Amino acid sequence: MPNKFSNWVTKVIAIFNKEIKSELRTRYALNSILMFSVVTLTALSFTVGQFSLTNSVKSALLWIILFFSSMSGLAQVFIKEEERKTALMLKLAAEPNAIFWGKFLFNLILLLLLEIVTVPLFLILLNLPVQNWGLFLLILILGSIGLASATTILGAIVSKTNVKGSLLTVLSFPILLPLLVIGIQGTKSAVNGASFSSGLGEIGFLFSYIVIMLTASILLFEIVWLE
């Protein structure tokens, strides 16, 4: 059993490393999400700079930027396998479960890198002071995990279709809508200085969302991937 588990972990790490090396060569996904987020953020700062927006609106804008930025790049982990005709080789190299976790970890790291750049710029350009940093960062991390898990399985589904780009956003929005709503509420609470205990409802929801989404993704991925 330990040997089997260590072999599985090795394959997950190998898939993750493959994605990192591939991204370092092309930088397609990273450039896509960074350019989209920076351009959108810059346009927003110039557009709404003359208006006085509430913290609720600014919190919503932050998650909207993260949502559409992730849609522009995270699905590429599966789409590029189909376009390069390497999906069959990947199926022979590792079991579906290991492939999913390797791709998911890559998407999560990519999303966190996006947030390291985007979130500070957003807070500065839109003048959004955060009163409770602990709650703010926890909501952001949990929301990112949920966003990466949903995007990974949806990217696998979309990669099997002919209209890959536009279909991902259409499919993902109703699935990610609860996460976005709770993420906005939790961010607003953190910005307004709410106590950590008052945000336990949002934290519990996001944690439950992650568990449900990862469980459903693992159960569905093998069927989708081997189709």
C-alpha positions in Angstrom: 0.0 0.0 0.0 2.7 2.6 0.8 4.5 1.7 -2.4 1.3 2.2 -4.4 0.6 5.5 -2.7 4.2 6.8 -3.2 4.0 5.7 -6.9 0.7 7.7 -7.2 2.3 10.8 -5.6 5.3 10.5 -7.9 3.0 10.5 -10.9 1.1 13.5 -9.6 4.3 15.4 -9.1 5.5 14.3 -12.6 2.3 15.7 -14.2 2.7 18.9 -12.2 6.3 19.3 -13.3 5.4 18.6 -16.9 2.8 21.5 -16.8 5.3 23.8 -15.2 8.0 23.1 -17.8 5.5 23.4 -20.6 4.2 26.7 -19.3 7.8 28.1 -18.8 8.4 27.3 -22.5 5.3 29.0 -23.9 4.0 31.1 -21.0 0.6 31.1 -22.8 -1.7 30.6 -19.8 0.3 32.9 -17.5 0.5 35.6 -20.0 -3.2 35.3 -20.9 -4.5 35.6 -17.3 -2.0 38.3 -16.3 -2.7 40.4 -19.4 -6.4 40.1 -19.1 -6.4 41.0 -15.4 -4.0 43.9 -15.7 -5.8 45.4 -18.7 -9.2 45.0 -17.1 -7.9 46.4 -13.8 -6.3 49.4 -15.5 -9.5 50.1 -17.5 -11.6 49.9 -14.3 -9.4 52.2 -12.3 -9.6 54.9 -15.0 -13.4 54.3 -15.6 -14.6 54.3 -11.9 -11.9 56.5 -10.5 -14.2 59.5 -10.7 -17.0 57.7 -8.9 -17.3 56.8 -5.3 -18.0 53.1 -5.1 -19.0 51.2 -2.0 -16.9 48.4 -0.6 -19.6 45.9 -1.7 -19.2 47.0 -5.3 -15.4 46.9 -5.1 -15.5 43.4 -3.6 -17.7 42.2 -6.4 -15.4 43.7 -9.0 -12.4 41.9 -7.5 -14.0 38.5 -7.8 -15.4 39.3 -11.3 -11.8 40.1 -12.4 -10.5 36.8 -10.9 -13.3 34.8 -12.5 -12.8 36.1 -16.0 -9.0 36.0 -15.7 -9.1 32.4 -14.7 -11.4 31.5 -17.6 -8.9 32.9 -20.0 -6.1 30.6 -19.1 -6.8 27.8 -16.6 -8.6 25.5 -19.1 -5.6 25.3 -21.3 -4.1 22.4 -19.3 -6.5 20.1 -21.1 -7.2 22.0 -24.3 -3.5 22.0 -25.2 -3.3 18.2 -24.8 -6.1 17.8 -27.3 -4.6 20.3 -29.7 -1.1 18.8 -29.6 -2.4 15.3 -29.8 -0.6 14.3 -26.6 -3.7 13.2 -24.7 -3.3 9.6 -25.6 0.3 9.5 -24.4 -0.7 11.1 -21.1 -3.5 8.4 -20.7 -0.8 5.7 -21.1 1.6 7.4 -18.7 -0.6 7.8 -15.6 -4.0 6.9 -14.3 -6.8 9.5 -14.5 -6.8 10.3 -10.8 -3.1 11.3 -10.8 -3.6 13.4 -14.0 -6.5 15.3 -12.4 -4.5 16.1 -9.2 -1.4 17.2 -11.2 -3.4 19.5 -13.4 -5.4 20.8 -10.5 -2.2 21.7 -8.5 -0.9 23.5 -11.6 -4.1 25.5 -12.0 -4.1 26.4 -8.3 -0.5 27.6 -8.4 -1.2 29.6 -11.6 -4.2 31.2 -9.9 -2.3 32.1 -6.8 0.4 33.7 -8.9 -2.3 35.7 -10.7 -3.6 36.9 -7.3 -0.2 37.9 -6.0 0.0 40.4 -8.9 -3.7 41.4 -9.3 -5.0 41.7 -5.7 -2.4 44.3 -4.5 -2.8 46.3 -7.6 -6.6 46.2 -7.2 -6.4 47.3 -3.5 -4.1 50.2 -4.5 -5.8 51.4 -7.7 -9.4 51.2 -6.4 -8.5 52.4 -2.9 -9.9 49.4 -1.1 -8.5 49.2 2.5 -8.7 45.8 4.2 -9.5 45.9 8.0 -9.3 42.2 8.7 -6.4 40.7 6.7 -6.7 37.2 8.2 -10.3 36.8 7.1 -9.5 38.4 3.7 -6.6 36.1 2.9 -8.5 33.0 4.1 -11.5 33.8 1.9 -9.2 34.5 -1.0 -7.3 31.2 -0.6 -10.5 29.1 -0.1 -12.1 30.8 -3.1 -9.1 30.1 -5.2 -9.1 26.4 -4.4 -12.8 26.2 -5.3 -12.2 28.1 -8.5 -9.3 25.9 -9.5 -11.1 22.7 -8.8 -14.2 23.7 -10.8 -12.1 25.1 -13.7 -10.0 21.9 -13.9 -12.9 19.5 -14.4 -14.8 21.9 -16.7 -11.6 22.4 -18.7 -11.5 18.6 -19.2 -15.1 18.6 -20.4 -14.7 21.6 -22.7 -11.5 20.1 -24.3 -13.6 17.4 -25.9 -15.8 19.9 -27.7 -15.3 22.0 -30.8 -16.1 25.4 -29.3 -13.6 25.4 -26.4 -13.1 29.0 -25.6 -16.7 30.4 -25.3 -18.2 27.2 -23.9 -16.0 27.2 -20.7 -17.4 30.5 -19.4 -21.0 29.5 -20.2 -20.6 26.2 -18.3 -18.6 27.5 -15.4 -20.8 30.5 -14.5 -23.8 28.7 -13.0 -21.4 26.3 -11.2 -19.2 29.0 -9.8 -21.9 31.5 -9.0 -22.4 30.3 -5.4 -18.7 30.5 -4.8 -18.5 34.0 -6.3 -21.5 35.2 -4.2 -20.0 33.9 -0.9 -16.5 35.1 -1.9 -17.9 38.6 -2.4 -19.7 38.5 0.9 -16.6 37.3 2.8 -14.4 39.9 1.1 -16.8 42.7 2.0 -16.9 41.5 5.6 -13.1 41.5 5.8 -12.9 44.9 4.1 -15.4 46.4 6.6 -13.5 45.0 9.6 -15.9 42.2 10.6 -14.5 39.8 13.2 -13.2 36.4 12.2 -16.1 34.7 14.0 -18.6 36.6 11.9 -17.1 35.2 8.7 -17.4 31.5 9.8 -20.5 31.1 7.7 -18.7 32.1 4.5 -15.6 30.0 5.5 -17.7 26.9 6.2 -19.6 27.3 2.9 -16.4 27.7 0.9 -14.8 24.7 2.6 -17.9 22.6 1.9 -17.9 23.8 -1.8 -14.3 22.7 -2.2 -15.0 19.2 -0.7 -18.1 18.7 -2.9 -16.4 20.0 -6.1 -13.3 17.9 -5.6 -15.3 14.8 -4.9 -17.5 15.3 -7.9 -14.5 16.1 -10.1 -12.7 12.9 -9.1 -15.8 10.8 -9.7 -16.5 12.4 -13.1 -12.9 12.9 -14.4 -12.2 9.3 -15.4 -15.3 9.1 -17.5 -14.6 12.4 -19.2 -10.9 11.8 -19.7 -11.2 8.3 -21.1 -14.1 9.1 -23.4 
